[in-house]
């Protein structure tokens, strides 16, 4: 992460371009209060939050399976009923993410390989021995 000094220097070097984003009023108010409390310009505040928050958001979304489309994607015909589609639609409206992206995240989380969550076998498979069993045999001689 860059320091505030680095971000401020970068903001003054680069050409400022204004973009219009649709923001909920409460988010806009919180941003203004946070920016004023820190005594920062809007540009420095945005540079700081993007530098500090964006990497965490991106890694969290990737962990959920939300990522850029890869070349290996292909259509899948999935059985969906009206109630499932309605749930996805509501979640999409609540998050601003496309319903298809939310569905992929759900499937990805549910279909994660169970290697990390499987319980270890307590008994060795036939024909194999454990270190503990080998040690106990040596002591019996």
N, C-alpha and C positions, 0 to 999 in steps of 0.2 A: 504494500500500500504506500502511496505517496504521502508526503507530509503536506500540511496546509500551505506551506511556503512554496513547495513544488507545484501544487495545484493552482495556486494564485499566479505563479509565474507562467505556467502553461496557458491559463485563461487569458492573460494579457498578451501573450505572443500570438495565439491563434485568433483568427477572425471570428467574431461573434455572429452567429446566425440564429435568428429567432424562429422557433417552431411552435405551433399551436397544438396543445393537447387538451382533450376533454378531461376535466378533473372534477371529482365530487367536491362540493363546497367545503365540507369538513376537512378534507385532505388539504385543500388550498389554505384554509385558516391555520391548520396545524403547521404547515410548511412556513407560513409567514411568521408565526410565533417562534418556532424553532430557529429560524434564520435570524430574527431580530434578537433573540436571547443570546445568540453567539456573536452578534455584531458582524455578520457576513453579508456580502452581496448575494443576490439570487444565483448568479453564475458560480460563485465560490461554493455556496451551499449545495448546488446541484452537482458540481464536480466532486465534492466530498462524499455525498451520499452515493453517487454512482460508483466511486472508487471503493467505498467501504461495504456497501450493501449488495451490489450487483453480483460479485463472485459467489456470495453465499446463496443468493436466489437461483443463479444458474446451476450451481452444483446440486441444490435441493431439487430443482425441477428435473435435472438429468437423473437423479436417484429415483425419481418417480416414473421415469420413462418418457418424460416430456423433452424431446430433442428435435433437432432439425431432421427432416425426412432424409433417409439414406437411399442409395440406389437400389437396395435390395427389397424395398417395399413392394407389395403386390396386394390387390384387392382380396378381401375375405368376406364371404357371405355369412353374416351372423344372424342367428334367430333372435329377434327383438320384439317385445310386445309394447303396447301403447304406454303402459306404466313405466317401463324402463326408459323409453324415449322421453317421457315427461320428466323423469328424474334427471336425466342427462341435460335436458333443456333448462331446467331450473338451476342446476349446478353451473351450467354455462353462463346463464344470466347473472348468477351470484358472483362468479369469478372473472368473467370477461374472457375466459378461455373457450375455444371451440369445443363442442360436445365430443367430437371425434378425438380430440387431444385428451380430454378427461377419461374417455372410455379406454384409450390406450394405456393411460396411467393406471387405471383400475386393473386391467388385464395384466400389465407388467408386474404390479405389486402382488397379485394373486398367483402368478405363474413363476415367481422367482424360484430357482432351483433350491431344493430342500437340503442341500449338503450342509449348510451351516446350522440348520435347526434340527436335523436328525439326531436321535439319541445314539450314543455309542453302544455297540454290542457288548454285552457283559461276558458272554461266553465265546470262546474262540471257535472259528469255523472248523469243520472236520478236516483233519490232516494238518492243522497248523498248531503251533504252540505259542504261548505268550512268554515274555521274559520272566514273569513271576512263576509260572509253572516250571520253566526250565531251572530256575534257581532252587525251587523246592525239591526237585528231583536230585540235584547235585548234593544237597544236604543229607539225603536219605541213604546214600551209599555207605 
